[in-house]
Amino acid sequence: MSTVNFSVPENVKQTFNAVFEGQNKSAIIAELMLEAVEREERKQRSREAYKNIVARRKHAPKITENKFRTARAAGRS
């Protein structure tokens, strides 16, 4: 197992220790770190998806609003 050292404000440390008193703090920190990694990976996937959508829109066929409304109405029937 690895050791990681981080500096945090004293009030954060005190609050963390109070809230998680009697619990395995190393396990809690490890779980929080994994959640942060997963959250960042989701953000990156979201940004990539957005970039892909914007790139594809540049090559999408252009239609008039009237054609769009007609197609939408036909799809609802």
C-alpha positions in Angstrom: 0.0 0.0 0.0 1.2 3.5 -0.8 1.4 6.5 1.5 0.1 9.9 0.2 0.6 13.2 1.9 -1.6 16.2 1.3 -1.8 19.6 3.0 -5.3 20.7 3.9 -6.6 23.5 6.0 -6.7 22.8 9.7 -10.5 23.3 9.9 -11.0 20.7 7.1 -8.8 18.2 9.0 -10.6 18.8 12.2 -14.1 18.5 10.6 -13.1 15.3 8.7 -11.7 13.7 11.9 -14.8 14.6 13.9 -17.2 13.3 11.2 -15.4 10.1 10.6 -14.2 9.4 14.2 -13.7 5.7 14.8 -13.7 4.9 11.1 -10.9 3.8 8.8 -9.9 7.2 7.5 -7.4 5.8 5.0 -10.2 3.7 3.4 -12.5 6.8 3.3 -9.8 8.9 1.7 -9.1 6.1 -0.9 -12.8 5.9 -1.7 -13.1 9.7 -2.1 -10.1 9.7 -4.3 -11.7 7.0 -6.6 -14.9 9.0 -6.7 -12.9 12.1 -7.7 -11.2 10.1 -10.5 -14.5 8.8 -11.7 -16.1 12.3 -11.7 -13.2 13.7 -13.7 -13.4 10.8 -16.2 -17.1 11.5 -16.6 -16.3 15.2 -17.2 -13.7 14.3 -19.8 -16.1 12.0 -21.6 -18.8 14.7 -21.6 -16.4 17.2 -23.0 -15.4 14.8 -25.8 -19.0 14.0 -26.6 -19.7 17.7 -26.8 -16.8 18.2 -29.1 -17.9 15.3 -31.3 -21.5 16.7 -31.5 -20.2 20.1 -32.5 -17.9 18.7 -35.1 -20.7 16.5 -36.6 -23.0 19.5 -36.7 -20.6 21.3 -39.1 -21.3 18.5 -41.6 -25.0 17.9 -41.0 -27.4 18.7 -43.8 -29.1 22.1 -43.4 -32.9 22.1 -43.5 -35.4 24.9 -43.2 -37.6 25.3 -40.1 -40.6 24.4 -42.2 -39.1 21.1 -43.3 -38.1 20.4 -39.7 -41.7 21.0 -38.5 -43.1 18.9 -41.2 -40.8 16.0 -40.4 -41.5 16.3 -36.7 -45.2 16.3 -37.3 -44.9 13.3 -39.6 -42.9 11.5 -36.9 -45.6 12.1 -34.3 -48.4 10.6 -36.5 
